[in-house]
Amino acid sequence: RKSDGGYNYATTDLATVEARIEEFHPERIVYVTDERQQLHFRQFFTIADKLGMKTNLVHVWFGLMRLPEATFSTREGNVIKLAALLDEAEARALEMVKASSPAMPEEQQKDLAKAVGIGAIKYTDLSQNPQSLVTFTWEKALNMEGNSAPYLQYAYARISSVYDKYKAQFPDTDIAKCSINIEHEIERRLAIKLSRFPAAVRGAAENYKPNILADYLYDLAQIYSGFYQNVPFLKAEEGVRESRIRLCRNTATILQQGLALLGIETRERI
């Protein structure tokens, strides 16, 4: 206790843990702060252990985000408020959407811009190693070619388009009842990558590193791109065609689920 009668951070943290253990009986308590709090939590956890608090206490710390010219700092006056950042992301994404899809209805353009813009901000943060310093640039966040949310969202939309074309040509085929047959090396690579999705999710959760899942999704999209470019889909013979369309559908499902776990929405058309 301090001389003025107040309590320091360690004292209040210890009291809070004791109350949470008594009320909630948690198996684990996870604290998420920036890197500057590491010493405090090491000391706090050591004291808690010596006091006999058996709940698993975990400190997940993250690095700071900076602009190309400097780290965000209130003293320097270069802090960007989140609301302003998200508004700017939507505005920039809307410009991209209008340029690429001028015939799209306005409300659909705005909806797509919101999904792409906000998704770009989230992915820029979550795709980095949490403990590294992140340099934010709009060029990287909204890049349609590199490791970004728009790239993955576009990959999902492209697969959706392929499936729609298949259903238009073969409306009576129940694709779910068709078997998957692996013939080409690129099909094998894609199938193996799809099978590793659960491991990527577990790895991200167990290590408190969402970038593990982001890296997996980017690798999956790249393998699918090679699959898309190197083997015929709709013009393949019956049976082979259905097998490849099923691989497409499975890829789309994993991309959508993985992005959803990162809090990022997908759209059927981009």
WOZI-V948426 format. One record per run of one state. SS is the DSSP state (@ for helix, = for strand, . for the rest). FROM is the first residue (numbers start at 1). TO is the last residue. If there is no record, write none. Layout:
BEGIN
ss=SS from=FROM to=TO
ss=SS from=FROM to=TO
END
This chain:
BEGIN
ss=. from=1 to=8
ss=@ from=9 to=24
ss=. from=25 to=27
ss== from=28 to=34
ss=@ from=35 to=50
ss=. from=51 to=55
ss== from=56 to=62
ss=. from=63 to=64
ss== from=65 to=67
ss=. from=68 to=70
ss== from=71 to=71
ss=. from=72 to=81
ss=@ from=82 to=100
ss=. from=101 to=105
ss=@ from=106 to=126
ss=. from=127 to=133
ss== from=134 to=136
ss=. from=137 to=137
ss=@ from=138 to=141
ss=. from=142 to=148
ss=@ from=149 to=169
ss=. from=170 to=174
ss=@ from=175 to=177
ss=. from=178 to=184
ss=@ from=185 to=195
ss=. from=196 to=196
ss=@ from=197 to=206
ss=. from=207 to=210
ss=@ from=211 to=230
ss=. from=231 to=239
ss=@ from=240 to=261
ss=. from=262 to=270
END
